[in-house]
Amino acid sequence: MYSTLPILHQPNVIHIGYHIHDKVAADLYQTVTASTFVLITDTRLLPLINPLLNSLQSKCPGRFLVRVIPPGEGSKSRATKANIEDFLLKNSCTRDTCLVAVGGGVVGDLVGYVAATFMRGIPFVQVPTTLLAMVDSSLGGKTAIDTPAGKNLVGAFWQPKRVYMDLGMLMTLPSREFRNGMAEVIKTAAISSEADFKVLEDGATDMEASLHTTQKLLEVILASARFKADVVTEDEREGGLRGLLNFGHTIGHAFEKILSPDWLHGECVSVGLVAEAEVSHLLGHCDYAVVERLKRVLVAYGLPIDFDAATKARLGLDDVMQVMRVDKKNQGSQKKLVILSSIGTTLEPKASAVADDAIENIV
């Protein structure tokens, strides 16, 4: 089972299948002409990617380098970006260098931003290894690092030449990380397709088990990837339609800024999905049955829909609203949320302006 998808009117950019390391090497070296290929991953993943690493090294038509960084959100920083750039310069890498980002969202976002700025822009490819990265961060060319003020506030739009999703990598994924990625899958279905949402509802008991039955998970990931690719093709720079992909993220990112690393991205987004759906109901745009249905499917996949008392004590209202004041989607001081009207349908084909008091009432 092997599929490809177009994005931004370019065919076969996204490759999805099981145990595709040999296909990755063959396609990469046919697609990208470079004197040097630099694989960048983290120390936790390095022992798990030997088949891919060996295939890329043995078939490389030029020089092949490897750079390993510490795992975790802390690496998505100015310091680590500079460290990688210094490594490239020390090894005399020039503009005909291609970076190969192998990892989750941290590695992909960071390496993509290095590629966007090194020598004023060099090619890179994404090899996402987590469900979260496969259905979200590896697609669409958003690259960034974090700052003390918040997540992803310094970055660039820089499209990868290829995105290779080897679903075999998900077999090594801890259950919590699998659930972390399912938050983005549920988000996509909630804003795009009631039929896809129902598939998730009906498959909640065996989705994780289907890691080893292949077809069902492949179909779910294909549906999410196809929707995001279509949205990015219509609105690469997030002028309107692409803002829909931020459902749950305006509030969820504020939670994550305060609670990370104790709470994962998908866990914060899960609570953010519920909060933003409740804002939609508060404003009179959806029935509360929509909120309840969203809650049920999140719970079915082991995701949180609220915080425990100790966690709530860490989330002062002023602190949450302060983080939201520097959200990239804001227009001046006006905050924007994706407003649901029903499962699979949004009020507008973009994020909508929402007054602070409505958000504060729910948060």
Protein Blocks (a to p, Z undefined) as FASTA:
>chain_A
ZZdddeehighkbccdehillmmmmmmmmmpgcfbdcddddfklmmmmmmmmmmmmmmpc
bdcddddddedjklmcfklmmmmmmmmmmnopafkbccddeddfklmmmmmmmmmmggoi
aadddddfbfklmmmmmgooiacdddfkbghkbccddddfbdcddfklmmmpcfklmmmm
mmmmmmmmmmmomklmmmmmmmmmmmmmmmmnommmmmmmmmmmmmmmmmmmmmmnopmm
mmmmmgoklmmmmmmmmmpckbcfklmmmmmmmmmmmmmmmnopacfklmmmmmmmmmmn
opafbdcfklmmmmcfklmmmmmmmgfkbghjbccddddfbehiafbfcdcdddfklmmm
mZZ
